[in-house]
Amino acid sequence: MATYQSPDERGYYGKFGGAFIPEMLYPNVEELRTRYLEIMHEASFQKEFQGLLKDYVGRPSPLYLAKRLSAKYNTEIFLKREDLNHTGAHKINNTIGQILLAQRLGKRRIIAETGAGQHGVATATVCALKGIECIVYMGEKDIERQAPNVARMKMLGAKVVPATSGSKTLKDATNEAIRDWINNPVDTHYIIGSVVGPHPYPDMVARFQSVISEEIRQQLKEKTGSELPTHVIACVGGGSNAAGTFYHFLDEGEVELIAVEAAGHGVHSGHSAATTQLGKPGVLHGSRSYVMQTEDGQVVEPHSISAGLDYPGIGPLHAHLFDSGRGTFLSATDDEAVAAAFQLTRLEGIIPALESAHALVALDQLELNEKDTVVLCLSGRGDKDMATYMKAMEEQTF
């Protein structure tokens, strides 16, 4: 039976999920589906996974009481510092889990897709760690706007392959990675970076990222005496950091789950990635979810200043949270996200990734008071976005 945390045996969260795949991929996906839980629960797997999270990634990541930010909003705001992980984002939690899984399945070649480059860097990192061949597909447009991450991937030994079709962003990189997997079904494992794709990927990635909310509960109890905040906030593209941040609060009805999508130039501007506002149920990259699409089912090209949120769909877990009313979905424009990034930087001395800056915009949209306890996932650091921030400083008065 499906719960908010786990899909049913067919991979559905409510009406969303499943595995819509070409016949050529059936053996790969079926092998994963039948073995991922068994492997993840093995004592040797958990020992190696937990050891690497601690000694290689640097977990637990701090839960930081942002005092000046809290004073501004007259509430208590804790930041879950995923930006302090090795490689600079939450993505490493999942790639370590999946590389260990791939090894146990006997795979000798790894492929991945990336938008902002953080998942690509995290995949290249674990492939270097384990001495496994790595190919990362990345939209040509994203290669230009995330040059530092492209350089990091290449330095780590990965081959970065540009996706030159469509909008030349994350959706197109995912298409290319799926095409590669169809052509190399036996020796290749596809490390999907978000809670998207055919079952079991959404569940598998959520489980690897659930370490975020597991730590939040423990850390919050130490700091406040209670494991439960009033609000948990995270940005959502496909939704891996949000899934991990929400996971251990999904069945705690008194905790408000706030997901923030990218509104681009405005939700109805024609240049947006606010999937829950603009999308309707459909199939994208192997699962049924909300998808931004035309009347005849063609995918609408998304837009966001943030390469990691520039995706025309959303993970099926999040579609279910939206559809059922368990989650509240807000949106933030490009300009709002940039302003929020500068505000956090000036108040707390922390430069966030543009993705994470979208989550910060929720603080202006919620009615918070001094009795609330807010936990916000700072999913990544802003080194990769310095060119965008520098441009904002040139053009405006930040």
N, C-alpha and C positions, 0 to 999 in steps of 0.2 A: 504493500500500500504506500502511496506517495504521501510525504509530509512536506512542509516547507523546506526542511533540510535535505530530504532525499526524494528523488523521483521514483515512480513505480518501475516495475520490471522492464517496461518498454521504454523507459527513459523520459516519461512525461511528468512535468509539474503542472497539475491541472490539465489545461488544454494545450500546453506548450512543451516542446521538446521532441523526442523521437530521434530516429536515424534515417534520414532521406539521402541515400548514397548510391553512387553508380555500382553496378554489380561487381566491377573490378575491385572495389574497395571493401566488399563484404568480408572477405577473410581477415583483413587487417583489423577492421572495426569489431568483428565478432571475437577475434582473439583477445583484443583489449577488454571487451565487455565481459567475457567469461573469466578473465584472470585478474583484472585490476584490483578488485577488493581483496582477493586471496593474497596477492603479492603484497599489497599495502599493509595487511595485518600480520605479515610474517615478522617474527621477533628480529631477525637479522636485518630486514628492511628498515624497520622502525629504529633500530639501534644506529644504523648508518645515517638515515635521514635526520634523526634528532641530533646526532653528533655533528653533522655538517651544518645544520641550522645554528647550532651553538658556536662552534669553533671556526666556521668558514664565513657564514653570513653575519654573525655577531648578534644573534637573538638571545634573549628577548629584546626587541626594540623598545626604547623608553616610551612611557606614557607621561607626557610633559604637561604640567599645569601652566597654561599660557596666561600669566597674570595680567599683563597690559591689555591683551586682547579681551580677556574676561572682563576687565574694568570697563572697556569701551562698550561692551554689550550687556553689562550689568548681570552677568551670569557666570557660571563656572565652566570654562572650556579647557578640555584636555586634548592634546594633539598626540595621536598615535604615530610615532616617528619612523614610518617605513622608509623615509628618505635617508635614514642612517644605515640601512642595510648595505652590505657589500653590493656593488654595482649601482646603488642609488635609488632603488625602488623596490616595491613589493614583488616584482616579477620573479626574482630569484627563488622565492619559496616554492613556486610551482615547477620551475625548470630543474631544480635539484630533485624534486620528487619524480618528475618524468624521466630524467636521465637514469635514475636508479631503476625505474620500471623498465625502460628500454633495454638496459643491460641484462636484466633478468629474463627478458623476452628474446635475447640473443641478437638484437639489432646492432648493426655496425655503421649506420649512417643516419644522421639527424637532419631533418628539415624544419623550418619555422617560418612564420610570417611576422612582420613587425610594422608598426605605424610610427610611434614616437621613437622607436629604436631601443627602448628600455628592455622589451622582451627579447629582441634580437641580441642585445649585449648580454643579457642573462643567459640565453641559450648558448651563445658563443663561449661564455665563461665556463659553463658546466661541461661543454664539449672539450674545452682545453684541459679542464680538471681531469677528465676521464680519457683523454686521448682519442676522441671519436670525431670523425669527419662531420663538418657542419656547413649547411647551405641555408642562408637566410634570404627570403624574398621580401622586398621592400619597394613600395611605390616610388616611382621616379621623382614625384613632387616631394615626398617625405625625405628622400635621400638628400635633396637640396636643402630642406629646412632643418634637418637634423644631422648636419655634417659631423659634429663631434662624436655622435654615437656610431656613425658609419665607420669613422676612423678607428674607434675602439673595437668594433667587431672585426675589422680587418687585422688589427694588431693581435687580436686573440686567435687569429688563424681561420676565421670563417670566410666563406665566399659569399659576397653580397650580390644578389641578382636583382636588377631593377625590373619592376612591373610597369610596362609602358602602355597598358590598355586603360580604357575607362577614365576615371578621375586620377589615375596613377597614385592612389593612396591605399589605405589598409585593405579595403574590400578587394582590390585588384591583386594585392600581394597574396591574400588568402586564396584567391582563385588559382594563382600560379602554383602555390604550394600544394593545393589539392591535385592539380594536374601532374605535378612531379610525383606525388604519392601513388597515383594511378599507374604511372610508368615504372615505378620502382617499388612494387608491393611487398617483396619478400624481405629485403635487408634493411628497409627504412622505417624509422618511427617519426611521426609528425608531432612535434611539441606545439600544440595550440596554446596560445598565450592568454586566452580569456575563457569565460564560462559560456562559450559558443561552440558551434559545431555539432556533429552527430553524437548521440549517447554512445559511450559514457563520458565524453569530454567535459560537458558542463558540471557533472557531479564530481568527476575526478579533480578538476582544477579547483572547484569550490572546497573540496576536502583538503587539498594541499594548502590553500590560502586560509583555511579556517584557523590556522595557528594565530592569526591576527586577533580574532575575537576571543580565542581561548586565553591569550595573554592579557587582553583588555580586562576581562572579568577578574583575573587574579590580581592584576595591578590596581584596578579600581577599588577592590576590596581592601587592599593594603592602604590606599590613600584616603578613602572616604568611609570605609566600613561596610559598603554595599557593592555587590558585583554588578548591579544594574544601573546604568545611566538613564536619564529621561529621554535623551535623543542620541542617535548614532547617525553620523553624516558621512557620505562618501560620494565621489564623482562616479559617473557611469558612462562608459562607452559600450563595450561588450559587457563589462561589469565584473572583472576578477577581483579588484581590490574591494569593491562594494560587497561582493559575495563573501569574501573572507572576513570583512569587518562586521557584516550582519549575521554571519552563520550561527554563532552561539547565542544570538538574541532572537532568532526567527520565531521561536515558540514562546517568547516572553512578551505577551501582548501589551504590557504596560510600557515597553520600550518603543519609542517612535523611530522608525527606520526612514531616513531621508536620503534619497538618491538625487543627484544633480546632473542633468544632462547638458550637453553643449547646444546653446541656442544660436551660435554663430552670429550673424548680423541681425538676428531677431527670429523668433520661432516661425513667423509666417513671411519671412523675407525672401524665401527661395534659396537661402544660403544658411542652412541650419543642419543640426544632427540630433534634434530633440525627437527621438524615435517614438516615445510613448505619446507625444502630442500629435505627431504627423503620420505615424505609421498605422498599418492595419495588419491583422494576422496573415502570415504568409510563410514561405519556406526560404531560408537563406543559409548557405554553407552547411547544409545537412540537418537543420532542425527547424521546427515550426515555432515562430515567435512573432513579435511585432517587427514589421519591416517597412521602411519608407519606400513606397512603390506607387507607380502610376495606376490608372484605372485598369489597364491591361496587364498589370503585374510586372512591369519593367522597374528595376531598382532605380530610385531617385538618388542622384549623386549628393552626398552629404557635404557639409562644410563646417569646419571649426578651426580656430586659430591653433588649437591643440591637436597635434597629429594623432595622439592616442585616443581621442574621443571622436575622431572623424570617421564614423562607421554608421551605415544606414540601418543597422539592426540593434538588437539588445539580447542578452542571454535569456534562455527560456525561464530560468528561475526568476529573473527580474520581471519578465512579462507576466508571470504568475503573481508576483508580489503586487504589481500594478493592477492587474485585472481583478484580483481578490480584494484590493484595498488595504492589504497588509503594509505595503510601502507607500510613502508619499514621494511623488516624482516632481521635482522642480527643474528649472532650467536657468542657465546663466549665459549671457552674451559674451562675445570676445572681449568687448571693452570692460564689462563688469569683472571678468576673470583677471584681466591685466591689472585693473585697479585693486582688486582683492589681494593679488600677489604683492603689489607694492605696499599695501597696508600691513600685511603680515611681516614683510621684510623690515619695515620701519619700526613696527611695534615690538617684534620679538627677535629680530636678527636672524631670521630663517627665510631663505629664498626658496619658494616652493616650485615644483614643476607646474606648468600651465594647466595640466590635468587637475592636479590637486587644488589649484586656485579656484576652479569652478565650484568645488565643494565649499570653499570659504564664503562664496556669495550667498549661500543659504542662510548665513548668520544675519543678513540684512532682510531676509524674506520671512523668517520665522518670528513669532512673538515669544521671546524668551524672557525669563525673570530670574531673580536671584536664587530661587529655590531649585532651578533646573541644573542638571549636570549633563553637559554636552561632551560627547567624544567624537572628534573629527579625524578621519584617516588622512594623514599627510602622505599620500601614496608614493611620492617621488620628489627628488630635489631638482632645483631649477638650472643646474649647470648647462644642460642641453638646450635651454630656452633663452640663453643670455642674448643671442642676436635679436630675438623678438623684444626682449626687455630693453635692450639698448636703443632699438628703434623707437620704442614708446617714450623713452627719456628724451630722444632727439625731437620728437614731434609734439610732446606734451610737457607738462610741468610736474612730472613725478619726481 
